Amino acid sequence: MANWMNRLLGGRSNTPRESKAFAGHTMLTLSQLGPAQWSGRGYASLVNQGFMRNPVVYRCIRLIAEAANRVPLTVVADGQKVADHPLAELLARPNGRQSGAELLEAVYAYLQTAGNAYLQAGIVDGAVRTLFVLRPDRMSVVAGRDGWPVAYDYKAGGRATRIGQEPLPVPGVLHLALFHPLDDHYGMAPLEAAQTSLDIHNASAQWNKALLDNAARPSGALVYSAAGGNLTEDQFSRLKGELEEQFSGAANAGRPMVLDGGLDWKAIAMSPREMDFIEARHAAARDIALAFGVPPMLLGIPGDNTYANLAEANRALWRQTLVPLVVRVAEELSGWLGPAFDGAEVVPDFDGVEALADDKASLWARVSAADFLTDAEKRELVGLGGT
Protein backbone atom coordinates (compact mmCIF):
# COMPACT_ATOMS: atom_id res chain seq x y z
CA MET A 1 0.00 0.00 0.00
CA ALA A 2 1.37 3.37 -0.98
CA ASN A 3 2.30 5.65 1.84
CA TRP A 4 0.57 8.94 2.50
CA MET A 5 3.12 10.93 0.51
CA ASN A 6 2.54 8.81 -2.61
CA ARG A 7 -1.18 9.35 -2.29
CA LEU A 8 -0.61 13.03 -1.75
CA LEU A 9 1.57 13.38 -4.85
CA GLY A 10 -0.73 11.26 -6.99
CA GLY A 11 1.49 8.12 -7.14
CA ARG A 12 4.00 7.01 -9.79
CA SER A 13 2.87 6.70 -13.38
CA ASN A 14 4.69 5.88 -16.67
CA THR A 15 2.06 7.70 -18.69
CA PRO A 16 3.19 11.22 -19.41
CA ARG A 17 0.67 13.86 -18.65
CA GLU A 18 0.58 17.57 -19.17
CA SER A 19 1.14 19.54 -15.99
CA LYS A 20 1.95 23.08 -15.08
CA ALA A 21 5.31 23.03 -13.36
CA PHE A 22 5.98 25.04 -10.24
CA ALA A 23 8.54 27.67 -11.06
CA GLY A 24 10.87 26.95 -8.15
CA HIS A 25 13.13 23.92 -7.76
CA THR A 26 12.98 23.69 -3.97
CA MET A 27 9.90 23.54 -1.77
CA LEU A 28 10.41 24.84 1.74
CA THR A 29 7.58 24.97 4.26
CA LEU A 30 7.69 26.74 7.58
CA SER A 31 5.03 26.93 10.24
CA GLN A 32 3.70 30.46 10.39
CA LEU A 33 2.77 32.35 13.49
CA GLY A 34 -0.97 32.46 13.96
CA PRO A 35 -2.86 34.72 16.33
CA ALA A 36 -2.17 34.15 20.02
CA GLN A 37 -4.72 32.03 21.86
CA TRP A 38 -5.68 33.40 25.26
CA SER A 39 -7.77 31.77 27.94
CA GLY A 40 -11.15 33.29 28.80
CA ARG A 41 -11.31 36.07 31.35
CA GLY A 42 -14.29 34.65 33.20
CA TYR A 43 -13.90 33.49 36.78
CA ALA A 44 -14.33 29.79 35.98
CA SER A 45 -11.82 29.89 33.12
CA LEU A 46 -9.17 31.72 35.13
CA VAL A 47 -9.57 29.39 38.10
CA ASN A 48 -9.37 26.29 35.89
CA GLN A 49 -6.33 27.53 33.98
CA GLY A 50 -4.66 29.13 37.00
CA PHE A 51 -5.39 27.80 40.46
CA MET A 52 -6.25 24.27 39.32
CA ARG A 53 -3.57 23.82 36.63
CA ASN A 54 -0.70 26.19 37.29
CA PRO A 55 1.60 25.45 40.24
CA VAL A 56 2.87 29.04 40.51
CA VAL A 57 -0.64 30.49 40.79
CA TYR A 58 -1.71 27.75 43.19
CA ARG A 59 1.27 28.36 45.47
CA CYS A 60 0.86 32.15 45.41
CA ILE A 61 -2.79 31.95 46.46
CA ARG A 62 -2.19 29.30 49.11
CA LEU A 63 0.79 31.20 50.50
CA ILE A 64 -1.15 34.47 50.81
CA ALA A 65 -4.30 32.88 52.24
CA GLU A 66 -2.51 30.66 54.75
CA ALA A 67 -0.02 33.30 55.90
CA ALA A 68 -2.70 36.00 56.28
CA ASN A 69 -4.83 33.55 58.22
CA ARG A 70 -2.06 33.21 60.82
CA VAL A 71 -2.82 36.73 62.05
CA PRO A 72 -5.49 36.54 64.78
CA LEU A 73 -8.33 39.05 64.68
CA THR A 74 -9.03 40.46 68.11
CA VAL A 75 -12.02 42.45 69.32
CA VAL A 76 -11.52 45.85 70.94
CA ALA A 77 -14.36 47.35 72.98
CA ASP A 78 -14.02 50.64 74.85
CA GLY A 79 -10.33 50.75 73.98
CA GLN A 80 -9.55 47.35 75.49
CA LYS A 81 -9.05 43.93 73.93
CA VAL A 82 -11.85 41.62 75.00
CA ALA A 83 -11.47 37.86 74.58
CA ASP A 84 -14.98 36.82 75.69
CA HIS A 85 -16.89 39.36 73.63
CA PRO A 86 -19.86 38.09 71.54
CA LEU A 87 -18.20 39.39 68.38
CA ALA A 88 -15.02 37.47 69.23
CA GLU A 89 -17.09 34.31 69.71
CA LEU A 90 -18.81 34.89 66.36
CA LEU A 91 -15.49 35.30 64.55
CA ALA A 92 -14.09 32.19 66.22
CA ARG A 93 -17.09 30.04 65.20
CA PRO A 94 -19.04 31.83 62.47
CA ASN A 95 -21.30 28.89 61.58
CA GLY A 96 -21.84 25.21 62.25
CA ARG A 97 -19.71 24.02 59.34
CA GLN A 98 -16.70 26.32 59.45
CA SER A 99 -14.26 27.66 61.96
CA GLY A 100 -13.18 31.27 61.85
CA ALA A 101 -9.87 30.26 60.28
CA GLU A 102 -11.59 28.40 57.44
CA LEU A 103 -13.91 31.29 56.72
CA LEU A 104 -11.10 33.88 56.63
CA GLU A 105 -8.91 31.65 54.47
CA ALA A 106 -11.72 31.47 51.91
CA VAL A 107 -12.13 35.26 52.03
CA TYR A 108 -8.43 35.84 51.36
CA ALA A 109 -8.36 33.24 48.57
CA TYR A 110 -11.47 34.60 46.85
CA LEU A 111 -9.97 38.08 46.80
CA GLN A 112 -6.92 36.71 44.95
CA THR A 113 -8.87 34.62 42.44
CA ALA A 114 -11.98 36.74 41.85
CA GLY A 115 -11.14 40.16 43.23
CA ASN A 116 -14.35 39.88 45.27
CA ALA A 117 -15.36 38.18 48.51
CA TYR A 118 -18.83 38.04 50.02
CA LEU A 119 -19.95 37.39 53.59
CA GLN A 120 -23.59 36.87 54.53
CA ALA A 121 -24.92 37.57 58.00
CA GLY A 122 -27.42 35.18 59.52
CA ILE A 123 -29.77 37.39 61.56
CA VAL A 124 -32.04 35.85 64.21
CA ASP A 125 -34.26 37.95 66.48
CA GLY A 126 -32.50 41.13 65.40
CA ALA A 127 -29.00 39.86 66.23
CA VAL A 128 -26.18 38.52 64.05
CA ARG A 129 -25.80 34.85 64.93
CA THR A 130 -23.86 33.37 62.01
CA LEU A 131 -21.58 34.33 59.13
CA PHE A 132 -21.27 32.53 55.79
CA VAL A 133 -18.80 33.03 52.96
CA LEU A 134 -20.43 32.93 49.50
CA ARG A 135 -18.92 31.97 46.16
CA PRO A 136 -18.22 35.13 44.14
CA ASP A 137 -19.16 33.56 40.79
CA ARG A 138 -22.69 33.03 42.08
CA MET A 139 -23.20 36.59 43.30
CA SER A 140 -24.50 39.53 41.30
CA VAL A 141 -25.10 43.11 42.35
CA VAL A 142 -28.61 44.55 42.19
CA ALA A 143 -28.14 48.28 41.66
CA GLY A 144 -30.72 50.90 42.54
CA ARG A 145 -31.70 53.93 40.52
CA ASP A 146 -28.75 55.87 41.87
CA GLY A 147 -26.32 53.11 40.85
CA TRP A 148 -25.50 51.97 44.37
CA PRO A 149 -26.13 48.33 45.39
CA VAL A 150 -29.47 47.79 47.09
CA ALA A 151 -29.37 43.98 47.16
CA TYR A 152 -27.43 40.93 45.98
CA ASP A 153 -28.67 37.89 44.07
CA TYR A 154 -27.13 34.55 44.97
CA LYS A 155 -27.69 31.85 42.36
CA ALA A 156 -27.47 28.21 43.41
CA GLY A 157 -29.44 25.08 42.64
CA GLY A 158 -31.07 26.64 39.60
CA ARG A 159 -32.68 29.52 41.48
CA ALA A 160 -31.69 32.96 42.70
CA THR A 161 -32.11 34.24 46.24
CA ARG A 162 -32.18 37.97 46.81
CA ILE A 163 -30.39 39.24 49.90
CA GLY A 164 -31.35 42.75 50.95
CA GLN A 165 -29.03 45.43 52.26
CA GLU A 166 -31.29 47.01 54.87
CA PRO A 167 -29.24 47.82 58.00
CA LEU A 168 -31.32 45.70 60.44
CA PRO A 169 -29.07 45.40 62.42
CA VAL A 170 -26.45 45.13 59.65
CA PRO A 171 -26.69 44.86 55.84
CA GLY A 172 -27.21 41.27 54.75
CA VAL A 173 -24.02 41.05 52.70
CA LEU A 174 -20.50 42.39 53.13
CA HIS A 175 -18.89 42.82 49.72
CA LEU A 176 -15.10 43.12 49.76
CA ALA A 177 -13.69 44.16 46.37
CA LEU A 178 -10.18 44.96 45.21
CA PHE A 179 -9.77 48.12 43.15
CA HIS A 180 -10.98 47.93 39.55
CA PRO A 181 -10.49 51.06 37.40
CA LEU A 182 -13.29 50.18 34.96
CA ASP A 183 -16.01 48.68 37.15
CA ASP A 184 -18.29 50.37 39.65
CA HIS A 185 -19.20 47.27 41.65
CA TYR A 186 -16.83 44.35 41.08
CA GLY A 187 -13.14 44.13 41.91
CA MET A 188 -10.20 43.04 39.78
CA ALA A 189 -8.21 40.03 40.95
CA PRO A 190 -4.43 39.61 40.70
CA LEU A 191 -5.19 36.46 38.72
CA GLU A 192 -6.72 38.63 35.97
CA ALA A 193 -3.64 40.84 35.80
CA ALA A 194 -1.46 37.72 35.53
CA GLN A 195 -3.48 36.19 32.69
CA THR A 196 -0.95 36.82 29.90
CA SER A 197 1.95 35.35 31.87
CA LEU A 198 -0.32 32.53 33.04
CA ASP A 199 -1.13 31.56 29.44
CA ILE A 200 2.55 31.73 28.44
CA HIS A 201 3.53 29.53 31.37
CA ASN A 202 0.78 26.99 30.63
CA ALA A 203 1.49 26.99 26.87
CA SER A 204 5.17 26.34 27.46
CA ALA A 205 4.29 23.38 29.65
CA GLN A 206 1.94 22.00 26.98
CA TRP A 207 4.56 22.47 24.25
CA ASN A 208 7.19 20.76 26.35
CA LYS A 209 4.88 17.82 27.09
CA ALA A 210 3.96 17.43 23.40
CA LEU A 211 7.63 17.51 22.42
CA LEU A 212 8.47 14.82 24.95
CA ASP A 213 5.55 12.67 23.79
CA ASN A 214 6.96 12.82 20.25
CA ALA A 215 10.46 11.67 21.20
CA ALA A 216 11.68 15.27 21.61
CA ARG A 217 12.10 15.78 17.86
CA PRO A 218 12.24 19.46 16.89
CA SER A 219 10.38 21.01 13.98
CA GLY A 220 12.00 21.73 10.64
CA ALA A 221 11.53 22.15 6.89
CA LEU A 222 10.50 19.76 4.10
CA VAL A 223 12.78 20.26 1.05
CA TYR A 224 11.81 19.07 -2.46
CA SER A 225 14.83 18.96 -4.76
CA ALA A 226 14.87 19.45 -8.54
CA ALA A 227 16.23 15.91 -9.06
CA GLY A 228 12.90 14.44 -8.04
CA GLY A 229 10.94 16.50 -10.51
CA ASN A 230 8.72 19.53 -10.07
CA LEU A 231 5.53 19.88 -8.08
CA THR A 232 2.40 21.12 -9.73
CA GLU A 233 0.50 23.93 -8.04
CA ASP A 234 -2.17 21.44 -6.98
CA GLN A 235 0.40 19.08 -5.47
CA PHE A 236 2.12 21.97 -3.70
CA SER A 237 -1.16 23.18 -2.21
CA ARG A 238 -2.16 19.71 -1.07
CA LEU A 239 1.25 19.03 0.46
CA LYS A 240 1.25 22.35 2.28
CA GLY A 241 -2.24 21.75 3.64
CA GLU A 242 -1.30 18.23 4.77
CA LEU A 243 1.76 19.52 6.60
CA GLU A 244 -0.13 22.31 8.34
CA GLU A 245 -2.88 19.93 9.42
CA GLN A 246 -0.83 16.98 10.61
CA PHE A 247 2.58 18.37 11.55
CA SER A 248 2.13 21.89 12.92
CA GLY A 249 1.13 23.06 16.38
CA ALA A 250 2.10 22.00 19.87
CA ALA A 251 0.05 18.79 19.75
CA ASN A 252 2.08 17.56 16.73
CA ALA A 253 5.51 18.67 17.93
CA GLY A 254 8.18 16.26 16.68
CA ARG A 255 5.74 13.96 14.87
CA PRO A 256 7.71 11.70 12.45
CA MET A 257 7.22 11.76 8.67
CA VAL A 258 7.50 9.11 5.92
CA LEU A 259 9.29 10.78 3.00
CA ASP A 260 9.35 9.77 -0.67
CA GLY A 261 9.90 11.11 -4.16
CA GLY A 262 12.90 13.43 -3.65
CA LEU A 263 11.65 14.85 -0.38
CA ASP A 264 14.14 15.55 2.38
CA TRP A 265 13.64 16.73 5.96
CA LYS A 266 15.86 19.44 7.36
CA ALA A 267 15.61 20.18 11.06
CA ILE A 268 15.81 23.95 11.44
CA ALA A 269 13.87 24.64 14.62
CA MET A 270 15.73 25.97 17.61
CA SER A 271 16.35 23.56 20.43
CA PRO A 272 14.90 24.32 23.86
CA ARG A 273 18.33 25.54 24.91
CA GLU A 274 18.69 27.81 21.87
CA MET A 275 15.29 29.40 22.42
CA ASP A 276 16.07 29.89 26.14
CA PHE A 277 13.01 27.82 26.93
CA ILE A 278 13.63 27.43 30.65
CA GLU A 279 14.34 31.13 31.19
CA ALA A 280 11.14 32.05 29.33
CA ARG A 281 9.17 29.86 31.77
CA HIS A 282 10.95 31.44 34.73
CA ALA A 283 10.22 34.93 33.38
CA ALA A 284 6.51 34.10 33.09
CA ALA A 285 6.54 32.64 36.60
CA ARG A 286 8.16 35.79 37.97
CA ASP A 287 5.50 37.94 36.32
CA ILE A 288 2.78 35.81 37.92
CA ALA A 289 4.39 36.18 41.33
CA LEU A 290 4.73 39.93 40.75
CA ALA A 291 0.99 40.25 40.11
CA PHE A 292 0.22 38.53 43.41
CA GLY A 293 2.84 40.48 45.35
CA VAL A 294 4.85 37.37 46.26
CA PRO A 295 8.67 37.58 46.02
CA PRO A 296 9.74 34.92 43.46
CA MET A 297 12.50 33.78 45.81
CA LEU A 298 9.85 32.38 48.18
CA LEU A 299 8.47 30.23 45.34
CA GLY A 300 11.83 28.72 44.41
CA ILE A 301 11.99 30.56 41.06
CA PRO A 302 15.66 31.07 40.13
CA GLY A 303 17.09 34.21 38.65
CA ASP A 304 15.65 36.68 41.15
CA ASN A 305 18.28 38.38 43.30
CA THR A 306 16.22 41.30 44.53
CA TYR A 307 16.48 40.19 48.17
CA ALA A 308 19.65 39.16 49.99
CA ASN A 309 18.05 36.11 51.60
CA LEU A 310 14.77 34.39 52.32
CA ALA A 311 14.25 36.40 55.51
CA GLU A 312 14.31 39.67 53.57
CA ALA A 313 11.94 38.26 50.95
CA ASN A 314 9.56 37.03 53.64
CA ARG A 315 9.63 40.42 55.34
CA ALA A 316 8.79 42.11 52.04
CA LEU A 317 5.85 39.74 51.55
CA TRP A 318 4.42 40.72 54.92
CA ARG A 319 5.05 44.45 54.58
CA GLN A 320 3.81 44.90 51.03
CA THR A 321 1.13 42.24 50.61
CA LEU A 322 -0.09 40.51 53.75
CA VAL A 323 -0.31 43.38 56.24
CA PRO A 324 -2.37 45.63 53.91
CA LEU A 325 -4.65 42.70 53.05
CA VAL A 326 -5.30 41.70 56.67
CA VAL A 327 -5.79 45.29 57.80
CA ARG A 328 -8.30 45.92 55.03
CA VAL A 329 -10.35 42.81 55.84
CA ALA A 330 -10.35 43.68 59.56
CA GLU A 331 -11.51 47.25 58.86
CA GLU A 332 -14.28 46.00 56.58
CA LEU A 333 -15.48 43.60 59.26
CA SER A 334 -15.42 46.38 61.86
CA GLY A 335 -17.47 48.71 59.70
CA TRP A 336 -19.97 45.97 58.90
CA LEU A 337 -20.42 44.21 62.24
CA GLY A 338 -19.49 47.01 64.67
CA PRO A 339 -22.94 48.65 64.82
CA ALA A 340 -24.52 45.32 65.80
CA PHE A 341 -22.05 44.85 68.69
CA ASP A 342 -22.13 48.26 70.41
CA GLY A 343 -19.35 49.74 68.28
CA ALA A 344 -16.79 47.00 68.88
CA GLU A 345 -13.84 46.93 66.48
CA VAL A 346 -12.00 44.06 64.81
CA VAL A 347 -8.24 44.61 65.06
CA PRO A 348 -5.47 42.34 63.68
CA ASP A 349 -2.76 41.28 66.11
CA PHE A 350 0.62 41.20 64.36
CA ASP A 351 2.67 40.68 67.54
CA GLY A 352 3.13 36.96 66.85
CA VAL A 353 4.43 37.40 63.31
CA GLU A 354 8.16 36.58 63.35
CA ALA A 355 8.82 38.36 60.06
CA LEU A 356 7.70 41.65 61.64
CA ALA A 357 9.63 41.23 64.89
CA ASP A 358 12.42 43.60 63.79
CA ASP A 359 9.88 46.27 62.89
CA LYS A 360 8.23 45.88 66.28
CA ALA A 361 11.55 46.11 68.11
CA SER A 362 12.48 49.24 66.17
CA LEU A 363 9.16 50.84 67.09
CA TRP A 364 9.64 50.03 70.76
CA ALA A 365 13.14 51.53 70.71
CA ARG A 366 11.97 54.77 69.12
CA VAL A 367 9.02 55.13 71.47
CA SER A 368 11.10 54.34 74.56
CA ALA A 369 13.63 57.01 73.59
CA ALA A 370 10.89 59.67 73.27
CA ASP A 371 11.17 61.30 76.68
CA PHE A 372 8.52 63.89 75.83
CA LEU A 373 5.82 61.18 75.80
CA THR A 374 4.01 59.96 78.88
CA ASP A 375 3.86 56.26 79.71
CA ALA A 376 0.19 56.16 78.69
CA GLU A 377 1.03 57.72 75.31
CA LYS A 378 3.86 55.25 74.76
CA ARG A 379 1.58 52.32 75.51
CA GLU A 380 -0.96 53.70 73.09
CA LEU A 381 1.64 54.01 70.31
CA VAL A 382 2.83 50.41 70.67
CA GLY A 383 -0.73 49.07 70.78
CA LEU A 384 -1.02 48.25 74.47
CA GLY A 385 -3.73 50.75 75.33
CA GLY A 386 -3.48 54.01 77.16
CA THR A 387 -3.73 52.72 80.73
N, C-alpha and C positions, 0 to 999 in steps of 0.2 A: 504494500500500500504506500502510495506516495506520501511524503511528509507534507506538513502544512505549507512549507515554502514552495514546493512544486505545485501544489494546488493554487497557491496565491499567484504564481507566475504563469499559470496556465499549462504547466507540464512541458515535456520535451516532444517535439514533433519534427519529422523529416520533411513534411510538406511545407514548402515556402509559402509565406503569406505576407501580404502587404501590411506594413505597420509604419506608424509615424514615430521615428526615433527621437528619443529625448536628447536634447542638444548636448548635455554634459556627458562626461565619461565616468564620473564618480558620483555616487549617491551617498550623501552624508545626512543622517537624521539626528537631531538633537531634541531633547525634551524642552519645551518652551515653558516659561513661567506663566502660569495662569493667575487669576485673581486669588488673593489670600482668602482662606476660609476661616471665619471667626465663629466661635461658639455664641449661642444666644445670650442676650443680656438679662433674660428673666431669672427670677430667683432659683427656680428648679434647675435650670440649665447651668447656672454658675455653681450651685452646690454640687451637682453631679460631676461637673468637669473639674471643680476645685477641691472642695473639702473631701469628697468621696473618691477622687482619683489622683489627686496630686499630693505627694508627701510633704512638699514645702508648705502649701496652703494649710493642710491638715495640722502640721506641727505648729505653725504660727497661731492658728486659732486656739488650739489646745493650750499652748503656752500662755497666751494672754488670758484665756478664761480661767485656767487653773491657778495661775499666779495671782490674778486679781482677786480670786475667791479666797485666797489666804488672808486677806485683810479683813478682820472682823469689823462689823458695823455695830457701833454702840449707840445707845439712846441717851440723850442729854435732856434733862428736864430741870428747869429753874437753875441752869448753869452747872448742874452736877450730873455726872454719869450715874445712871440708875440701871442696875442689872435685872431687877425684878419688875420692871415696868411692863404694862400690857403690850406696848408696841415692841419691846424687846422680845417678849414671848411670841408675838405674831411673826416677827422676822426669823426667829429660831425655828418655828414650826408653822409655815404659812398655810399648809393644807394637809390632809390626811395621807397624801401620796408622796409628798416631797418634803425634804428638809430645807432649811434656809440656804444651805450651801448649794444644793442641787438647783434651786430656783435661781439664785444669783449667777451660777455658772451658765445656765441657759440664757439669761439676760445678756451677759457679756458675749457669749458666742453668737447670739442672734444679731447683736450690733455689728459684729465683724463680718457676718455673712450676708445680712440683709440691710444693714444700716438702720434698722428699726427693731424695737423690742416693745412688747405690750404686756402689761400686767392688769389683771382684772380683780376688782375687789368684791368679795362675797359679803354682802351686807345683810345682817339679821337683826331685827328689832332696832334699827337705827344705828347699829355699831358694826364696824369692820371686823369680821371674824376670820376670814380666810383671804389668801392671795393666790392667784393662778397666773402662770406665764402662758401666753397664747402664741401660736405659730404666726409669724408675720405674713406668710404667703396666704393665709386665710383671712386676713383682716383688710378692711377697706374703710376709708374715711367717708363719713356722710357730712358734707359741708352745708352750712346754712346759707341764707341769702347774702350774708356779709362775707362769706368765704371761709369763716372759721368753723372748725369741726363742732358739730352738735351731737354726734353719735358715731358709733362704729358698728359695722356689720361683720359678724364672724361666721364664715361659711364652713360647715362641717356636716358630713352625713347627708349631703344633697339638699340642705336647707340653710338659710341664713338667719342668724339671731341678732337682733339689734340691741346694742348696749348703749343706754343713754348716758349723757354727761352732766346730769343735774347734780349739783353739790349737796347730796343728802346721804350721809354726812360728807362724802367725798365723791368726785366724779367716778363713774363706773370703770373707766379705763385710764391707765397711765401710759402715754405714748412717749417713748424715748426715741429720738431720731438724731442721727449724726447730720452734720451740715450738708445740704445739697443746694448748689447755687441756682438750679433750674426747677426746683419743685417746692411748692408751698407747704406740702403736708408730709411727704415721705423723705427719709434720709438716704444718703449715698454711702454704701458700704466700702471698706477698703478692698474687698474682693472684686468690686466693679472696677475700681481704679487699676487693679492688677490684671485685668482680663487679657490684655495684649501679651504680657509676659507669661501669663498662665497658658495661653494657647501655644506660644512658642515652646514652652517647656514640655507641654503634653505632646506637641507634634514631633519634637525631637525624640521623645521616648518612643512614639509609634514608629518613626522612621528607623530608629535603631533596632527595634524589635523585628520589623519587617526585613531589614538587612540581615539580621542574624538568622531568621527563618529561611532565608534564601542563600545560605552558605556564605554570607558576608561578601557577595560578589558586587563590585561597584557598577554603576551605569557606564555607558560608553556610546560609541557610534557604530552604525552598520555601513560598511563601505562596499560599493559595487564597482568592480574594476572594468575597464574597457575590454579586457581579454574575454570576459564572459558574455560579451554582447551588450546591447543597449536596452534600456527599459522603455517601454511605451509610456505615454502619459497615464493611461489607465492602470498599468502595472505599478507605476510609481505611486499613484494615488491610493491604490489598494494596499500596497506595502506600507506606506506611511500610516494609513488608518489602522492597519493591523498592529503596527508597532505601538502607536499611541494607546490603543485599547488594551493590549495584553502586556506591554512591557514598560509602561510609564506609571509614575505615581508611587507613593510609599508602599502600598500593598503589594506591588510587583517588583520591589527593589531586589536586584540581583537575580531575577528569574532567568534560567538558562534558555538558550536558543538552539535550534537545529538549523544549520546553514547549508545552502546548496547553490549551485549555479553561479560561481564567481563571487559569492558574498563573503565578506570577511568582517569579523568583529574586532573593533579597536576600543579598548578600555580607555576612556579619557576623563572619567569623573574623578574628582578629588577624593582622596581617602579621608576618613574621619579625622586623621591627624592634620592633613593639609588644610581642611576647612575649619580647623580649630573647633571641632565639634564639642568637645568637653567644656571648653571655655565659654562657648555660646550658651550651653545649658546652665553653667554657673552664673553667667551674666543675667539670664532670665530669672534664675532663682534669687539672685540678689535684688532684682527689681521687685519681685513679689514680696520679699521680706521688707523692703523699703516702704511699700504701700501699707503694710501692717504695722510699721514702726518697730520691727524686731531687728536688732543687730544681726547681720548674717553670721557672725562668729558664733552666736549661740545656737545656730542651726547646723553647724559643722560645714558651712559652705566655704571652701578655700578661696584665697585671693583677696580677702578683705582684711586690711591691716589698719583700719581706722582706730581701733582700740588696742591699748598695749597688752591687755590680758582679758580673760573671761570676767574677772571681777569688774573691770571698767565697763565692759559691754553690758553686764547685768545691771550695773548702776544706771547706765543710760536708758535701758529698757524701763526701769522703774520711774526714772525722772520724767522721761519724755512721753511714755505711753501709758503705763499702768496707773500712776498716781492721778493724772488728769481724768482717766476713765473712771476710776473708783470714786473720786471726789464728785464727778458729775452725777453718777448714779445715786450716790448718797444724798446729794442736794435735791435731785428729782423726787426721791422717796420722801424727803422731809417736807417739800412743798406740797406733795400729794396727800400724805397721811397725817402730817402735823395737825391740821385743824380738827381731825377726829380724835386726837389724843392730847388735847389741852395744850397745843403748841409745842409738843416735844419734837426734838430734832434728831435726825440720824446722822451720826458723825463717824467717819472711818478712823480706825486706830492703827497708825503705821508704826507704832513703837516696836512691834515684834518683827519688823522686816529687817533682816540682816543687811541687805544691800543699801539701806538708808541709814545705817548706824553711824557712819562717818558724818553725814549731814546733821544728824541729831546731836552728836557730840560737839560739832562746830557751833550749832545754835546755842547749846548750853554754855559753851565757853564765852561766846559773845555776850549773852545775857548776864552771866555771872560777873563779867568785867564791867558791866554798866552800873556804876555806883550811884548814878542819879535816879535809878529805878527803885521802888520799894519792893519788898519781898512779895507782896500780893501781885504787883505788876509783873514781876519776873515769872511767877507761877502761871499767870495768865498767858504770857508770851510763849511758854514752853508747853502749854496745853494741860496744865494741872489744876486749873481753876484759880480764882482770885482769893481763896481763903486758906 
